[in-house]
Amino acid sequence: TGRYSVLGGLNGMTGQGALGLNHRWVVASGLHIDLGIERVFGDSLSLLSTGEQFLQPFAVGQTSSSLGLVDGTTYTVGAEYTDNPNFQASARFEHRDSDDGSNTVLTATAAGKLSPALTTLARYEYGNFANQVITGRLANTSSLRFGLAYRNPYSDKFNALLSYEFAVNPASTPNSILLGAGSNSIREHTLAVEGIYAPNWQWEFYGKYALRSTNADLDSLGLDTSTTLHLAQLRAAYRFAYRWDVVGEVRYITQPSERYSEVGWALEAGYYLTPDLRLGVGYSFGSADDRSFQGSGFRSDSGPYLGVTYKINELFNQFGRQEVSPPQQEESLVEASAAPAGVSEGDTSASLLGPQSFFGEGQLDGQLEAEGEVESGPRPGRNEDGRVNDTGVEE
């Protein structure tokens, strides 16, 4: 691929072009490797009516006209495997090199089924920052995500989700340089578990727990802190009529290091106008305890509320919903068994039927005799009346 562009106009002309090459190598069925290289040549740092463009990491507001483009070379390598319906994976490596800095981006993803009811997903991302004059001044960022889902295809009574994420410097931005915090390190662990249990059409129970642990090592500001947040939620719903239900819910959040906690309760009655549209009215009350207030820092409040809930999965003619695929026919495998007496090994018409055929034993013998496959008379290992003897020798 290639392109060439002319930038500017009344303020002058600046030329910039790019030349790239992409190649896909099919290694095996469902496995391919992508290779690519792209070269951008020509700097677009020209003199405009608003001033001269110059190298800078970012611009704010109307000063964006002073941003310019620089040349560089980008290399990419990717691989993808999709042959197994129960396991798929992909990875991509990209590196950009120029006179004004270089940066690398790496991504890897894998998804598969551990069992018919258990599905897992994992994703890893890594990147470092280079934007003209800020090369090497921002720390690398990375994240690892893992998810696990349980849903029994034969019973919908219980479903569960689990997710975990580990992130390093998830919020690194050029603004941190302006604050003198370019060398900081922030690490976060986030864990969440939720499940729903519906033993019948009337009862439904839902629970969720989430935890986030953060360690911020702000060397440039002389700060080092760690904190942990906990969130818990429980909800129970009872449908006492086809269109009516009552719901009770409690939520709790706490930050032990700051001695902060908050709890909220709610009772609600709902009416279903349609299977997807629900109107609810309820009363909520809760309290919070925060050391930042004078005295005990305890406060509480309560009041009524009105809610409307609508399931959007039925909008736009069920847009985005996946239909259940029909059962796929699998290739049948037949193992050849020992041919019965009187039938040659090359004759498959009798051996494929075998002694466990859907024909009765006498019907099978009669059919083979009629086709000339087996001689008439008593079979080896049987008496004249057709019963099996102990010696296995024809009497």
C-alpha positions in Angstrom: 0.0 0.0 0.0 1.1 3.6 -0.5 -0.2 7.1 -0.3 1.0 10.6 -0.8 -0.6 13.8 0.5 -0.1 17.5 0.2 -0.8 19.4 3.4 -1.2 23.2 3.7 -2.7 25.2 0.9 -2.7 29.0 1.3 -0.1 28.9 4.0 2.3 26.9 1.8 2.7 23.3 0.8 4.2 20.4 2.7 4.5 17.0 1.2 4.3 13.7 3.1 4.1 10.2 1.9 3.9 6.6 3.2 4.8 3.3 1.7 3.7 0.0 3.4 3.7 -3.7 2.8 1.5 -6.3 4.4 1.8 -10.1 4.1 -0.3 -12.9 5.5 1.3 -16.3 5.8 -1.1 -19.2 6.3 0.9 -21.7 8.4 -1.9 -24.3 8.8 -5.7 -24.5 8.8 -6.9 -21.8 11.2 -3.4 -20.5 11.9 -1.9 -17.5 10.1 0.9 -14.9 10.7 0.6 -11.3 9.6 3.8 -9.3 8.8 3.8 -5.6 8.0 6.1 -2.6 7.6 5.2 1.0 6.9 7.5 4.0 6.3 6.2 7.5 6.6 8.6 10.1 5.1 8.5 13.9 5.2 8.0 16.2 8.1 5.1 18.6 8.0 6.6 21.3 10.2 5.9 24.4 8.1 5.2 28.1 8.6 1.5 29.0 9.0 -0.3 32.2 9.3 -0.6 31.5 13.1 3.1 30.8 13.5 5.6 28.0 12.9 4.8 24.4 13.7 7.2 22.8 16.1 7.7 19.5 17.9 5.5 19.2 21.0 3.7 16.4 22.8 0.2 17.9 22.8 -1.6 21.2 22.2 -4.6 22.7 24.0 -7.5 24.5 22.4 -6.8 26.8 19.4 -3.0 26.1 19.5 -3.6 22.7 17.8 -2.7 24.3 14.5 0.9 24.3 15.7 1.1 20.5 15.9 3.2 18.9 13.2 3.8 15.4 11.8 7.2 13.6 11.7 8.5 10.7 9.8 9.0 7.2 11.1 8.9 3.5 10.5 6.4 1.0 11.9 6.9 -2.7 12.1 4.1 -5.2 13.0 4.0 -8.9 13.6 0.7 -10.7 14.4 -0.5 -14.3 14.8 -4.0 -15.7 15.1 -5.4 -19.2 15.7 -9.1 -19.9 15.1 -9.2 -23.5 14.1 -10.6 -24.9 17.4 -14.1 -23.8 18.3 -13.3 -24.3 21.9 -10.1 -22.3 21.9 -9.0 -19.1 20.0 -6.0 -16.9 20.5 -4.3 -13.9 18.9 -1.2 -11.8 19.5 0.2 -8.6 18.0 3.5 -6.8 18.3 4.0 -3.3 16.9 7.1 -1.1 17.1 7.5 2.5 15.8 10.9 4.0 15.4 11.8 7.6 14.5 14.4 10.3 15.1 12.1 11.8 17.7 11.4 8.7 19.8 10.2 5.1 19.6 7.5 3.1 21.3 6.2 -0.5 21.5 2.7 -1.9 21.8 2.0 -5.6 22.6 -1.4 -7.3 22.9 -2.3 -10.9 23.4 -5.8 -12.4 23.8 -7.0 -16.0 24.4 -10.6 -17.3 24.8 -11.9 -20.8 25.2 -14.3 -23.2 26.8 -13.1 -25.3 29.7 -16.4 -27.2 29.7 -19.8 -26.8 28.1 -20.8 -24.6 31.1 -17.5 -22.8 31.8 -15.9 -20.2 29.5 -12.8 -18.2 30.1 -11.1 -15.1 28.6 -7.7 -13.5 29.1 -6.1 -10.4 27.6 -2.8 -8.7 28.1 -1.8 -5.2 26.9 1.6 -3.5 27.2 2.7 -0.1 25.8 5.2 2.6 26.4 4.8 6.2 25.4 6.7 8.3 22.9 5.2 11.4 21.4 7.9 13.6 19.9 9.6 15.4 22.8 8.4 13.2 25.8 10.3 10.1 24.9 11.3 8.2 28.1 9.5 10.5 30.5 6.4 8.5 31.0 6.4 5.1 32.6 5.3 2.0 30.8 1.7 0.9 31.2 0.4 -2.7 31.2 -2.8 -4.5 32.1 -3.7 -8.2 32.5 -7.4 -9.1 32.5 -8.9 -12.5 33.2 -12.6 -13.5 33.1 -14.5 -16.7 33.9 -18.2 -17.3 33.2 -20.4 -20.1 34.3 -23.7 -21.0 32.6 -25.1 -24.4 32.4 -26.6 -25.0 28.9 -29.1 -27.5 30.4 -30.3 -25.4 33.4 -30.6 -21.7 33.8 -31.0 -21.7 37.6 -27.6 -20.4 38.4 -25.1 -18.2 36.5 -21.9 -16.6 37.7 -19.1 -14.3 36.6 -15.6 -13.7 37.9 -13.2 -11.0 36.7 -9.7 -10.0 37.7 -7.5 -7.2 36.4 -4.0 -6.2 37.3 -2.9 -2.8 35.9 0.4 -0.9 36.1 0.2 2.9 35.6 -3.3 2.7 34.1 -3.7 6.5 34.1 -0.4 7.7 32.7 -1.0 10.9 30.7 1.2 13.8 29.5 -0.5 15.9 32.3 1.5 13.9 34.9 4.7 15.5 33.5 3.3 19.0 34.1 2.6 17.9 37.7 6.2 16.7 38.1 5.0 13.1 38.5 6.5 11.5 35.4 8.5 8.8 37.3 5.6 7.5 39.5 4.4 4.0 39.7 0.8 3.0 40.3 -0.4 -0.6 40.7 -4.0 -1.7 40.9 -5.7 -5.1 41.6 -9.4 -5.4 40.9 -11.4 -8.5 41.7 -15.2 -8.9 41.1 -17.5 -11.9 41.6 -21.2 -11.9 41.0 -23.9 -14.6 40.7 -27.6 -15.0 40.2 -29.8 -17.9 41.4 -33.4 -18.4 40.3 -34.8 -21.7 41.7 -38.2 -21.0 40.0 -40.0 -18.3 38.1 -41.0 -16.5 41.4 -37.8 -16.2 43.3 -34.5 -14.6 42.2 -31.4 -13.9 44.3 -28.4 -11.8 43.2 -25.1 -11.1 44.9 -21.9 -9.3 44.0 -18.6 -8.6 45.7 -15.8 -6.4 44.4 -12.4 -5.4 45.7 -9.8 -2.9 44.5 -6.4 -2.6 46.0 -4.2 0.4 44.9 -0.6 1.1 45.7 0.7 4.6 44.5 4.4 5.2 44.8 4.6 8.9 44.0 8.4 9.5 44.3 8.4 12.8 42.6 5.8 14.2 45.1 7.3 12.3 48.1 4.1 10.3 48.6 3.7 6.5 49.0 0.2 5.2 49.9 -1.9 2.1 49.7 -5.6 1.7 49.9 -8.3 -0.9 49.5 -12.0 -0.6 48.6 -14.7 -3.2 49.3 -18.1 -3.3 47.7 -20.9 -5.8 48.5 -24.5 -6.1 47.1 -27.4 -8.4 47.8 -30.8 -8.4 46.2 -33.8 -10.7 46.5 -36.9 -10.5 44.3 -40.2 -12.4 44.7 -42.9 -12.4 42.0 -46.1 -13.0 43.8 -48.2 -12.5 40.7 -47.7 -12.6 36.9 -47.1 -8.8 36.7 -46.3 -7.9 40.3 -43.1 -8.4 42.3 -41.4 -7.1 45.4 -37.7 -6.5 45.7 -35.3 -6.0 48.7 -31.7 -4.8 48.3 -28.8 -3.8 50.4 -25.4 -2.3 49.4 -22.3 -1.8 51.4 -19.0 0.0 50.5 -16.0 0.6 52.8 -12.5 1.9 52.7 -10.8 0.7 55.9 -7.6 2.7 55.6 -9.7 5.9 55.7 -12.2 4.6 58.2 -15.1 5.2 55.8 -18.2 3.1 55.3 -21.6 3.5 53.8 -24.6 1.2 53.7 -27.9 1.6 51.9 -31.2 -0.3 52.0 -34.2 -0.3 49.6 -37.6 -1.9 49.4 -39.5 -1.8 46.1 -42.7 -3.0 44.5 -42.8 -3.3 40.7 -45.4 -3.8 38.0 -44.6 -5.2 34.5 -46.5 -3.3 31.8 -44.8 -5.7 29.3 -42.4 -8.6 29.8 -39.6 -6.0 29.2 -41.0 -2.8 30.7 -41.2 -2.5 34.5 -42.4 0.3 36.7 -41.2 0.4 40.3 -41.8 2.5 43.4 -39.9 2.1 46.6 -38.3 3.6 49.7 -34.6 3.8 50.4 -32.7 4.6 53.5 -29.0 4.5 54.3 -26.2 5.9 56.4 -22.5 6.8 56.1 -19.7 7.0 58.6 -16.8 9.3 57.6 -14.0 10.5 59.9 -13.8 13.8 57.9 -16.9 15.1 59.7 -16.8 16.5 63.2 -17.6 14.1 66.0 -18.5 10.6 65.0 -19.0 11.6 61.3 -22.2 9.5 61.1 -25.1 10.7 58.9 -28.2 9.1 57.4 -31.0 9.9 55.1 -34.0 8.3 53.5 -36.8 8.9 51.0 -39.1 7.4 48.3 -38.1 6.9 44.7 -39.6 5.9 41.4 -37.9 3.7 38.8 -38.4 2.6 35.2 -36.6 -0.5 33.9 -36.6 -1.6 30.3 -34.7 -4.5 28.6 -33.1 -3.2 25.5 -32.4 -6.6 24.0 -35.7 -6.6 22.2 -35.1 -3.2 20.4 -34.4 -2.9 16.7 -35.9 -6.3 15.8 -33.6 -8.1 18.3 -30.5 -6.5 16.9 -27.3 -7.9 18.4 -28.9 -11.1 19.6 -27.3 -14.4 18.5 -29.6 -17.1 17.4 -28.9 -20.6 18.7 -27.2 -22.6 16.0 -28.8 -25.9 15.2 -27.0 -29.1 16.2 -24.3 -29.9 13.7 -24.0 -33.3 12.2 -20.7 -35.0 13.0 -18.9 -37.4 10.8 -19.7 -41.0 11.9 -16.8 -43.4 12.5 -17.4 -47.2 12.0 -14.9 -49.7 13.4 -14.8 -52.9 11.5 -15.3 -56.0 13.7 -14.2 -59.5 13.1 -16.2 -61.0 10.2 -18.6 -63.8 11.3 -18.0 -67.3 10.0 -18.8 -67.8 6.4 -18.1 -64.1 5.5 -14.9 -63.0 4.0 -12.9 -60.0 5.3 -13.5 -58.1 2.1 -17.2 -58.5 2.3 -18.5 -55.4 4.3 -22.2 -55.8 3.8 -22.4 -58.3 6.7 -19.6 -57.0 8.9 -21.0 -53.5 9.0 -24.3 -54.8 10.4 -22.4 -56.9 13.1 -24.0 -59.1 15.7 -25.6 -56.1 17.5 -27.7 -55.0 14.5 -31.1 -53.6 14.8 -32.3 -56.8 13.0 -33.2 -59.7 15.2 -30.7 -62.5 15.4 -32.9 -64.8 13.4 -33.7 -62.1 10.9 -30.0 -61.3 10.3 -29.2 -65.0 9.7 -32.1 -65.3 7.3 -31.1 -62.2 5.4 -27.5 -63.3 5.0 -28.6 -66.7 3.8 -31.0 -65.2 1.3 -28.2 -63.0 -0.1 -25.8 -66.0 -0.3 -23.4 -64.6 2.2 -23.7 -67.5 4.7 -24.3 -71.2 4.1 -27.5 -72.6 5.6 -27.4 -74.9 8.5 -26.2 -74.7 12.1 -23.6 -72.0 12.8 -20.3 -72.9 14.5 -20.6 -72.9 18.3 -24.3 -73.5 18.2 -26.6 -76.5 18.5 -29.0 -77.5 15.7 -31.8 -75.6 17.5 -29.7 -72.4 17.5 -28.7 -72.3 21.1 -25.1 -71.6 22.1 -23.2 -74.6 23.5 -20.5 -74.5 26.1 -17.7 -75.9 24.0 -18.1 -73.4 21.1 -18.0 -76.3 18.6 -20.8 -77.1 16.4 -22.7 -80.2 17.4 
